[in-house]
């Protein structure tokens, strides 16, 4: 690493779709809260490189913030495989105890055809190591923000799942030459 990297992690705007669903990457963002978007835009460093996941909701949020973000597949949300696009109540009814067992240890368990949160952490870690020094804006998902918290704090993945990461919230994490520093979470 050649210098300090200051991560400005923004969770995308709320999903413009039904609640209780494990949304796919093509679900749009509700970017109608222009006041919240303007307030967030003022907090982000100007002229910093920006990255977002390939999900429509992160791309739309980045655009609403006036950012020309580079799409980065490594920053996508956890892959829920066969559960993607399905309602939680439907999954519980169909899979019963197996669905409940998944949520007893969601960081290590993998949904059918998907990845675990621990897998997501490692995917994010590999890409974080290549980010440039200086300010970096990231428009991502709650899982991606939690993955960076796992890395920065050196905590078990299950512990990071306890963090609340609201839509249009800002989390500030610095990768310094001497280690990591968390400035704010879910601001």
Number of C-alpha atoms within 10 A of each C-alpha: 12 9 11 17 20 24 24 23 29 30 27 29 27 18 17 13 12 10 10 11 16 16 20 18 17 10 16 20 21 15 20 12 11 11 9 14 18 13 12 16 16 10 10 18 14 14 11 17 17 22 24 31 25 19 24 18 28 30 24 21 26 28 14 18 21 13 23 16 22 16 18 16 15 20 27 21 23 22 21 20 15 11 19 18 14 15 15 16 11 13 15 13 10 11 11 12 10 12 15 13 12 15 12 11 14 17 21 16 17 19 19 12 11 16 17 19 27 20 19 23 24 16 18 21 18 11 13 17 10 9 16 15 15 15 20 21 23 30 32 29 27 22 21 27 30 25 27 22 26 21 19 17 14 11 12 13 23 16 12 21 18 9 14 13 21 17 17 24 18 24 22 19 22 19 21 15 11 7 10 18 15 15 12 12 18 18 13
